[in-house]
Amino acid sequence: MKNPVSILILLFLSLTACKKEQSADSKTAEAAIASDSITAIAKQAWIYGYPMFYNYKTIYASAIAKEAKTYVGFNKFKSYSNSATPADTLVVTINNDTPYSSAAIDVSDEPVILQVPKIEGDRYFVMQFTDLYTFNFEYVGSRATGNQGGKYLIAGPDWKGETPKGIDKVLHSETNLIFLIGRTELDSPSDVPNLKKIQDQYKLIPLHEFTKQAAPPVKKYDMPLPAWKEADYSSVEFINVLNSLLQYTSEDSSEKELRAKFAKIGIVPGKPFDSSNYPPETLKAIEKGISEAKAELDSKIKEVKDSGSLFGTRAALKNNYMNRAIAAATGLYGNTKEEAVYTGSATDKDNQPLSGNNKYILKFPKGQLPDAKYFWSITMYNLPKRFLVPNPINRYSIGGKSKGLKYEPNGDLIIYFYPESPGKDKESNWLPTPKNQNFNFVLRIYGPQPNVINNVWKMPLPEKIK
């Protein structure tokens, strides 16, 4: 029989060993939980920042990168007097109907005044204000304010000054960086001189110049705005990009907990992120979050059928960060649905991908055209790039105002989606498709009526010609 003392010693050692194993297992489990938490936070943060990053791409090319063809500096308009072509690749699904007058605006130091002229006749124009988050926070234009002209003060989140005389409205932004997208209807090539005359009268004036006072002091930020690099958002470097951009934002009360969560992985406005300060497993967990976020975004993009809910104010979008990311990926700077409705498709009537190897017709039965106060148009894009399609007749869009559009004897309207001419008698209704490539089309309805906004009117789908 064994010595009782020996048995006690063995029992003690056994229990100690068990406790050590349990402790080790517990630490492993805690590490796994921590890693999963880091991954989840990184995934959410990546989606949250995605639209800001691609918004900044345009701001960077407009106001920071002096070598860029689109550079003009902050608070200055750059206008385009002709319709877009396949050479215009700065923005995906670029609008071909209403040439742009755009400006990157920085109101860190003081507000800026937008001045627009009186616009004669029924010419459509709009000034869309998109903050750094990509919320469409205000509108000036035919629908929102009319064509009589006016002056509008654009203020950042911290401005509390007095509104000077002569200002029609104060436009408040949640962020100090803003992108302004102006669109002015172009009737035809012969209308270009009239368009240029209007665009030349769009002005942005710093407040101190408007009031004829001394310039205010320059606001200092802890981190400089970064050089824009596509690869940065596929690595942990996306945190540094976010930390720099978030300096130009205000923290909405609805995001207080979210920002606190982001801080756990180093996402803090104005604070540089040094990856060398973090253990490899933390960085791997962040990279996993990025990978999962990319996969989910790609999956969600394929599910989009109606973009009407993707653009708008913070109140309208209800902090749906995935929708904001989808909007940035598929059509950055889309209008709020009250201003314009976008629909379209990458599939045909049989739910098959639209291919430039096939021929299709898009038929609008009599009385079922898009109901628009201003006008409607269809634009063709290649996939996956979503750029305009090169073609022998240089036609990239077609719509209700297209010259020479022919209707059937019964009143139907047929649009031909062919890679080659459907025949001289049908070319007026031909929208060329890319040869040997998949494609999608976008139908834009400017000044949509209630039946369009409320999805009562349904867009027809292309039918493959066999």
C-alpha positions in Angstrom: 0.0 0.0 0.0 1.3 3.4 -1.0 2.3 6.0 1.6 -0.8 8.3 2.1 1.5 11.3 2.0 2.8 10.2 -1.4 -0.8 9.9 -2.6 -1.6 13.4 -1.5 1.5 14.7 -3.2 0.6 12.9 -6.4 -3.0 14.3 -6.2 -1.7 17.8 -5.6 0.6 17.6 -8.6 -2.1 16.2 -10.8 -4.5 19.0 -9.8 -1.8 21.6 -10.4 -1.1 20.2 -13.8 -4.8 20.3 -14.7 -5.0 23.9 -13.5 -2.0 24.8 -15.7 -3.6 23.1 -18.7 -7.0 24.8 -18.0 -5.1 28.2 -17.7 -3.3 27.6 -21.0 -6.5 26.6 -22.7 -8.2 29.6 -21.2 -5.5 32.0 -22.5 -5.7 30.3 -25.9 -9.5 30.8 -25.9 -9.2 34.4 -24.8 -6.6 35.0 -27.6 -9.0 33.5 -30.1 -11.9 35.6 -28.9 -9.7 38.7 -29.0 -8.5 37.9 -32.5 -12.1 37.4 -33.6 -13.1 40.7 -32.1 -10.2 42.5 -33.9 -11.2 40.8 -37.1 -14.8 41.9 -36.7 -13.8 45.5 -35.8 -11.4 45.7 -38.8 -14.1 44.4 -41.1 -16.6 47.0 -39.9 -14.0 49.8 -40.1 -12.9 48.9 -43.6 -16.5 49.0 -44.8 -17.1 52.3 -42.9 -14.1 53.9 -44.5 -14.4 52.6 -48.0 -16.6 55.4 -49.4 -14.5 58.0 -47.7 -11.3 56.5 -49.2 -12.7 56.6 -52.8 -14.3 60.0 -52.2 -10.8 61.2 -51.2 -9.4 59.7 -54.5 -11.4 62.4 -56.3 -10.6 65.1 -53.9 -6.9 64.2 -54.1 -6.9 64.4 -57.9 -8.8 67.7 -57.9 -7.1 69.6 -55.1 -3.9 68.0 -53.9 -2.1 66.1 -56.7 -0.6 68.9 -58.7 0.6 66.4 -61.4 -3.0 65.2 -62.0 -4.8 66.4 -65.2 -7.8 67.2 -63.0 -5.9 69.4 -60.5 -7.2 72.9 -59.8 -6.8 73.2 -56.0 -9.3 73.6 -53.3 -12.4 75.8 -53.6 -12.1 76.2 -57.4 -14.4 74.8 -60.1 -13.3 72.7 -62.9 -15.9 72.5 -65.6 -16.2 70.2 -68.6 -18.1 71.5 -71.6 -18.5 68.4 -73.6 -20.1 65.0 -72.9 -17.9 62.4 -71.3 -16.0 59.8 -73.4 -14.3 56.5 -72.7 -11.1 58.4 -71.9 -12.8 59.8 -68.8 -11.9 57.2 -66.1 -11.6 59.1 -62.9 -15.2 58.2 -61.8 -17.0 54.9 -62.5 -20.4 55.0 -64.3 -19.7 58.6 -65.3 -22.8 60.7 -66.3 -22.9 61.4 -70.0 -26.0 63.7 -70.1 -25.1 66.8 -68.0 -21.4 67.9 -68.2 -19.8 68.4 -64.8 -18.6 71.4 -62.9 -16.9 70.0 -59.9 -14.9 71.3 -56.9 -13.2 69.9 -53.9 -14.0 72.2 -51.0 -12.2 72.7 -47.7 -14.0 74.7 -45.1 -11.5 74.0 -42.3 -10.6 77.7 -41.9 -13.8 79.4 -43.0 -17.0 79.0 -45.0 -17.1 79.3 -48.8 -19.8 81.0 -50.8 -21.3 79.3 -53.8 -22.7 81.8 -56.4 -24.8 80.5 -59.3 -26.3 82.6 -62.1 -29.9 82.9 -63.3 -30.4 80.1 -65.8 -32.8 80.9 -68.7 -35.5 78.7 -69.9 -36.1 75.2 -68.7 -32.5 74.1 -68.7 -31.9 71.6 -65.9 -29.0 72.2 -63.5 -28.0 70.9 -60.1 -25.3 71.4 -57.5 -25.0 68.3 -55.3 -23.0 68.7 -52.0 -21.4 65.4 -50.8 -19.5 65.4 -47.5 -16.5 63.3 -46.8 -18.6 60.5 -45.5 -20.5 60.6 -48.9 -23.8 61.8 -47.5 -25.6 64.1 -50.0 -26.3 66.7 -47.3 -27.6 69.6 -49.5 -28.8 70.6 -53.0 -29.0 73.8 -55.0 -30.6 73.7 -58.5 -33.7 73.5 -60.7 -35.6 71.2 -58.3 -34.3 72.4 -54.9 -34.0 76.1 -55.3 -35.1 77.0 -58.9 -33.3 78.6 -61.8 -33.3 82.2 -60.5 -29.7 82.2 -59.2 -28.4 82.9 -55.7 -25.6 82.8 -53.1 -25.2 80.0 -50.6 -22.8 79.8 -47.7 -21.2 76.4 -47.2 -20.1 75.9 -43.5 -18.2 73.2 -41.7 -19.2 71.5 -38.4 -17.4 74.0 -36.2 -18.5 77.3 -37.8 -20.6 79.5 -35.5 -20.3 82.9 -37.2 -22.9 85.4 -38.4 -24.5 84.9 -41.8 -23.6 87.9 -44.0 -26.2 89.9 -45.9 -27.0 88.6 -49.4 -26.9 84.9 -48.5 -29.9 82.9 -49.6 -29.2 79.9 -47.4 -26.6 78.4 -45.1 -25.6 74.8 -46.0 -24.2 72.9 -43.0 -21.7 70.0 -43.5 -20.7 67.4 -41.0 -17.2 67.4 -42.5 -14.6 70.1 -43.5 -13.8 68.3 -46.7 -16.7 68.4 -49.3 -17.0 67.4 -52.9 -19.4 69.5 -55.0 -20.7 68.0 -58.2 -22.5 70.4 -60.5 -24.4 69.1 -63.5 -25.8 71.4 -66.3 -27.9 70.0 -69.1 -26.3 70.1 -72.6 -28.9 70.0 -75.4 -26.7 69.3 -78.4 -23.1 70.0 -79.6 -24.3 73.4 -80.9 -25.4 74.2 -77.3 -21.8 74.1 -76.0 -21.2 77.9 -76.2 -24.3 78.5 -74.0 -23.2 75.8 -71.6 -19.7 77.4 -71.2 -21.3 80.8 -70.5 -23.3 79.3 -67.7 -20.4 77.3 -66.3 -18.1 80.4 -66.2 -20.6 82.0 -63.8 -20.4 79.3 -61.2 -18.2 80.8 -58.5 -16.7 79.7 -55.1 -15.7 82.7 -52.9 -13.9 82.4 -49.5 -16.0 84.1 -46.8 -13.3 86.7 -46.0 -13.2 87.8 -49.7 -17.0 88.0 -49.8 -17.1 90.2 -46.7 -13.9 92.0 -47.6 -12.1 91.2 -44.3 -8.7 89.7 -43.4 -8.2 86.0 -44.0 -8.6 83.8 -40.9 -5.8 81.8 -39.3 -5.0 78.4 -40.9 -6.3 75.4 -39.0 -3.5 72.9 -38.1 -4.1 69.2 -38.3 -1.9 66.5 -36.5 -1.6 64.4 -39.6 -1.2 65.5 -43.2 -3.5 64.3 -45.9 -2.0 61.2 -47.5 -0.9 60.6 -51.0 -3.7 58.5 -52.5 -2.6 54.9 -53.2 -5.0 52.2 -54.2 -3.0 49.5 -52.5 -3.2 51.3 -49.1 -6.8 50.2 -48.6 -5.9 46.6 -49.1 -3.6 46.5 -46.1 -3.4 47.6 -42.5 -2.3 51.0 -43.9 -6.0 51.7 -44.4 -6.0 52.7 -40.7 -3.5 55.5 -41.3 -5.6 56.7 -44.2 -8.7 56.7 -42.0 -7.0 58.5 -39.1 -5.9 61.3 -41.4 -9.3 61.7 -43.1 -11.3 61.5 -39.8 -9.6 64.7 -38.7 -11.8 66.5 -41.2 -15.0 65.1 -39.8 -17.2 65.7 -36.8 -18.3 62.7 -34.6 -22.0 62.2 -35.0 -23.7 61.2 -31.7 -25.0 58.0 -33.3 -21.4 56.9 -33.9 -20.0 57.5 -30.5 -19.8 53.8 -29.6 -18.6 52.8 -33.0 -15.7 55.2 -32.9 -14.8 53.9 -29.4 -14.8 50.4 -30.9 -12.6 51.5 -33.8 -10.1 53.0 -31.3 -9.4 49.5 -30.0 -7.5 48.7 -33.2 -5.8 52.1 -33.5 -8.4 54.1 -35.5 -8.2 57.5 -33.8 -8.5 60.8 -35.7 -5.1 62.5 -36.1 -3.1 59.6 -34.5 -0.5 57.8 -36.7 -0.8 54.1 -36.8 2.5 52.2 -36.5 2.1 48.5 -37.3 5.4 47.7 -35.6 3.8 48.4 -32.3 1.4 45.5 -32.7 2.0 41.8 -32.4 1.8 39.7 -35.7 -1.4 37.9 -34.6 -3.1 41.3 -34.2 -2.0 42.4 -37.7 -3.1 39.1 -39.1 -6.5 39.5 -37.5 -6.9 43.0 -39.1 -5.9 41.6 -42.5 -8.5 38.9 -42.1 -11.1 41.5 -41.4 -10.1 43.4 -44.6 -10.3 40.1 -46.6 -13.8 39.3 -45.2 -15.0 42.9 -45.8 -13.9 42.8 -49.4 -15.6 39.4 -50.0 -18.9 40.6 -48.4 -18.8 43.9 -50.4 -18.3 42.0 -53.7 -21.1 39.7 -52.8 -23.5 42.5 -51.9 -22.7 44.5 -55.1 -24.0 41.6 -57.1 -27.3 41.7 -55.3 -28.1 45.3 -56.0 -31.3 45.8 -58.1 -32.3 49.3 -57.2 -29.8 52.1 -56.3 -32.5 54.5 -55.0 -31.7 53.6 -51.4 -28.0 54.0 -51.8 -27.7 57.8 -51.8 -29.0 60.5 -49.5 -28.6 62.2 -46.2 -27.4 60.5 -43.0 -31.0 60.6 -41.7 -32.3 58.9 -44.9 -29.5 56.2 -45.1 -29.7 55.5 -41.3 -26.0 54.8 -41.0 -26.2 51.8 -43.4 -22.4 51.6 -44.0 -22.6 48.7 -46.4 -25.0 50.6 -48.6 -22.6 53.5 -48.6 -19.8 51.2 -49.6 -21.8 49.7 -52.4 -22.8 53.1 -53.7 -19.1 54.2 -53.7 -18.1 51.0 -55.6 -20.8 51.1 -58.2 -21.6 54.8 -58.8 -19.8 57.3 -56.5 -21.7 60.7 -56.3 -25.1 59.3 -57.3 -28.0 61.7 -56.7 -30.6 61.4 -54.0 -33.7 59.7 -55.5 -35.8 62.9 -55.2 -33.3 64.5 -57.6 -32.7 61.6 -59.9 -33.4 57.9 -59.9 -30.9 55.4 -61.3 -31.9 52.0 -62.4 -30.5 49.6 -65.0 -29.3 46.1 -65.3 -26.4 43.8 -66.0 -28.8 40.9 -66.9 -31.4 40.3 -69.6 -35.1 39.3 -69.4 -34.0 35.7 -68.8 -31.6 36.7 -65.9 -28.6 36.0 -68.1 -25.5 38.3 -68.1 -25.6 41.0 -70.8 -22.9 40.1 -73.3 -21.4 42.1 -76.2 -21.5 38.8 -78.2 -25.3 39.0 -78.3 -27.9 41.4 -79.7 -30.7 42.8 -77.5 -33.7 45.1 -77.7 -35.1 47.2 -74.9 -38.7 47.9 -75.5 -40.8 50.6 -73.8 -44.5 50.0 -74.6 -46.6 53.1 -75.5 -47.3 55.1 -72.3 -44.7 53.4 -70.3 -41.7 55.6 -70.8 -39.9 56.8 -67.6 -41.9 59.6 -66.0 -39.5 62.5 -65.7 -40.0 66.2 -65.0 -36.8 67.1 -66.8 -35.5 64.2 -69.0 -34.3 60.6 -69.0 -31.4 58.8 -70.6 -29.7 55.4 -70.9 -25.9 55.1 -70.7 -23.8 52.0 -71.7 -20.9 50.8 -69.6 -18.4 47.9 -69.9 -17.8 45.4 -67.1 -16.1 45.1 -64.7 -14.6 48.6 -65.1 -17.9 50.4 -65.6 -16.5 52.9 -68.1 -18.1 54.2 -71.3 -18.0 52.0 -74.3 -15.9 53.0 -77.4 -17.9 52.7 -80.6 -17.8 53.9 -84.2 -20.6 56.5 -83.9 -19.3 57.9 -80.6 -22.7 57.4 -78.9 -22.5 56.6 -75.2 -26.1 57.4 -74.2 -29.5 57.7 -75.6 -32.8 59.1 -74.2 -36.0 61.0 -74.5 -34.2 64.1 -75.8 -32.0 62.3 -78.4 -32.4 63.8 -81.8 -34.0 61.6 -84.5 -35.3 59.0 -82.0 -37.9 56.8 -83.9 -41.1 55.3 -82.4 -43.0 52.3 -83.7 -46.3 52.9 -85.5 -48.1 51.7 -82.3 -46.2 54.1 -80.1 -43.6 51.7 -78.7 -40.0 52.8 -78.3 -37.3 50.2 -79.1 -33.7 50.7 -78.2 -31.1 48.4 -79.9 -28.3 47.1 -77.8 -26.1 45.7 -80.6 -22.3 45.5 -80.9 -22.6 46.4 -84.5 -25.1 48.6 -86.5 -28.7 47.2 -86.5 -29.1 48.8 -90.0 -29.2 52.3 -91.2 -33.0 52.6 -90.6 -32.5 51.7 -87.0 -29.3 53.5 -86.1 -31.1 56.4 -84.6 -32.2 54.1 -81.8 -28.9 52.2 -81.5 -26.8 52.2 -78.3 -23.6 50.3 -79.1 -22.4 47.6 -76.8 -18.8 46.4 -76.2 -17.7 43.6 -78.4 -16.6 40.4 -76.6 -17.3 42.0 -73.2 -20.1 41.9 -70.6 -21.8 45.2 -70.0 -24.5 46.9 -68.0 -26.6 50.0 -68.6 -27.8 52.7 -66.3 -31.2 54.5 -66.8 -31.1 58.0 -65.3 -34.4 59.8 -64.6 -34.0 63.5 -63.8 -36.9 65.0 -61.8 -38.5 61.6 -61.3 -42.2 61.6 -60.6 -43.9 59.8 -57.6 -44.6 56.6 -59.6 -40.9 56.3 -60.3 -39.7 57.3 -56.8 -42.1 54.9 -55.2 -41.2 52.0 -57.6 -44.7 51.8 -59.1 -43.2 52.2 -62.6 -41.0 49.3 -63.6 -38.2 49.3 -66.0 -38.3 46.7 -68.8 -35.3 44.4 -69.3 -33.4 43.7 -72.5 -34.6 40.8 -74.6 -32.0 38.7 -76.4 -32.5 38.4 -80.2 -32.1 34.8 -81.3 
